[in-house]
């Protein structure tokens, strides 16, 4: 019983749109076609706005509590891309 209350409180901390974004990001590979098209069709968001919201969302404790594996994976991917970008810029002297 305490576990279901905990799940409810975690999901209540996120808006319906935030839960939809996390669900989409966790399962988007199942969709046919380009991810950007699926973002528009399923979430009614421009891809740029989707990525802005996702970037902010994965920094929240509520998102981490709601889906820890997904959020940790997204943070790792983001951090690796930032490190790769910094390394390229350093190599180019930018």
VOMI-753267 format. One line per field, with one value per residue (C-alpha): residue number from 1; residue in three letters; y negated, x negated, z. Coordinates in Angstrom, 1 decimal, padded with zeros to 4 digits. Layout:
n = c(NUM / ...)
res = c(ALA / ...)
c2 = c(Y / ...)
c1 = c(X / ...)
c3 = c(Z / ...)
% end
This chain:
n = c(1 / 2 / 3 / 4 / 5 / 6 / 7 / 8 / 9 / 10 / 11 / 12 / 13 / 14 / 15 / 16 / 17 / 18 / 19 / 20 / 21 / 22 / 23 / 24 / 25 / 26 / 27 / 28 / 29 / 30 / 31 / 32 / 33 / 34 / 35 / 36 / 37 / 38 / 39 / 40 / 41 / 42 / 43 / 44 / 45 / 46 / 47 / 48 / 49 / 50 / 51 / 52 / 53 / 54 / 55 / 56 / 57 / 58 / 59 / 60 / 61 / 62 / 63 / 64 / 65 / 66 / 67 / 68 / 69 / 70 / 71 / 72 / 73 / 74 / 75 / 76 / 77 / 78 / 79 / 80 / 81 / 82 / 83 / 84 / 85 / 86 / 87 / 88 / 89 / 90 / 91 / 92 / 93 / 94)
res = c(UNK / UNK / UNK / UNK / UNK / UNK / UNK / UNK / UNK / UNK / UNK / UNK / UNK / UNK / UNK / UNK / UNK / UNK / UNK / UNK / UNK / UNK / UNK / UNK / UNK / UNK / UNK / UNK / UNK / UNK / UNK / UNK / UNK / UNK / UNK / UNK / UNK / UNK / UNK / UNK / UNK / UNK / UNK / UNK / UNK / UNK / UNK / UNK / UNK / UNK / UNK / UNK / UNK / UNK / UNK / UNK / UNK / UNK / UNK / UNK / UNK / UNK / UNK / UNK / UNK / UNK / UNK / UNK / UNK / UNK / UNK / UNK / UNK / UNK / UNK / UNK / UNK / UNK / UNK / UNK / UNK / UNK / UNK / UNK / UNK / UNK / UNK / UNK / UNK / UNK / UNK / UNK / UNK / UNK)
c2 = c(000.0 / -002.4 / -001.7 / -002.6 / -005.9 / -006.6 / -006.0 / -008.3 / -011.1 / -010.8 / -011.0 / -013.9 / -015.9 / -015.9 / -017.4 / -015.3 / -016.8 / -016.0 / -012.4 / -012.2 / -013.5 / -011.0 / -008.2 / -009.2 / -009.5 / -006.0 / -004.4 / -006.6 / -003.9 / -001.9 / -004.5 / -004.3 / -007.3 / -010.2 / -011.1 / -014.8 / -013.7 / -011.5 / -014.4 / -016.7 / -014.0 / -012.6 / -015.5 / -018.4 / -020.2 / -021.6 / -019.4 / -022.4 / -023.0 / -019.3 / -019.2 / -022.3 / -020.8 / -017.5 / -019.1 / -021.0 / -018.0 / -015.6 / -018.0 / -017.7 / -015.5 / -014.7 / -013.2 / -011.2 / -009.8 / -009.0 / -007.1 / -006.9 / -004.6 / -006.7 / -010.0 / -008.7 / -007.4 / -010.7 / -012.6 / -010.3 / -010.8 / -014.5 / -014.7 / -012.5 / -014.7 / -017.8 / -016.2 / -015.1 / -018.6 / -020.2 / -017.8 / -018.7 / -022.4 / -022.0 / -020.1 / -022.8 / -025.6 / -027.2)
c1 = c(000.0 / -002.8 / -004.5 / -001.4 / -001.1 / -004.8 / -004.2 / -001.1 / -003.1 / -005.9 / -003.5 / -001.6 / -004.8 / -004.9 / -002.3 / -000.5 / -002.7 / -005.9 / -004.8 / -003.9 / -007.4 / -009.1 / -006.9 / -007.6 / -011.3 / -011.4 / -009.6 / -010.1 / -012.1 / -008.9 / -007.4 / -007.7 / -009.3 / -011.4 / -011.3 / -010.5 / -007.4 / -006.3 / -006.9 / -004.6 / -001.9 / -001.9 / -002.7 / -001.6 / -005.0 / -007.6 / -010.8 / -012.8 / -010.3 / -010.2 / -014.0 / -013.9 / -011.3 / -013.0 / -016.3 / -014.8 / -012.7 / -015.6 / -017.2 / -014.3 / -014.1 / -010.5 / -011.5 / -014.3 / -011.9 / -009.3 / -011.6 / -015.1 / -016.6 / -015.4 / -016.4 / -019.9 / -020.4 / -019.3 / -021.6 / -024.5 / -023.9 / -023.6 / -026.8 / -028.7 / -027.6 / -028.7 / -032.1 / -032.5 / -031.6 / -034.1 / -036.8 / -036.1 / -036.2 / -039.4 / -041.0 / -039.9 / -041.1 / -037.7)
c3 = c(000.0 / 000.8 / -002.5 / -004.5 / -002.6 / -003.4 / -007.1 / -007.0 / -005.3 / -007.8 / -010.7 / -009.1 / -009.0 / -012.8 / -015.2 / -017.7 / -020.4 / -018.5 / -018.0 / -021.8 / -022.7 / -020.5 / -021.9 / -025.4 / -024.9 / -023.3 / -026.3 / -029.3 / -031.1 / -031.5 / -033.7 / -037.5 / -039.2 / -038.1 / -034.4 / -035.2 / -037.0 / -034.1 / -031.7 / -033.7 / -034.2 / -030.6 / -028.4 / -030.6 / -030.0 / -032.3 / -032.0 / -030.7 / -027.9 / -027.1 / -026.6 / -024.5 / -022.2 / -022.1 / -021.2 / -018.3 / -017.2 / -016.9 / -014.4 / -012.0 / -009.0 / -009.8 / -013.2 / -011.6 / -009.0 / -011.7 / -014.1 / -012.7 / -015.3 / -018.2 / -016.7 / -015.7 / -019.3 / -020.8 / -018.5 / -019.4 / -023.1 / -022.7 / -020.7 / -023.2 / -026.1 / -024.2 / -023.5 / -027.2 / -028.3 / -025.9 / -027.1 / -030.7 / -030.0 / -028.1 / -030.9 / -033.3 / -031.1 / -030.8)
% end
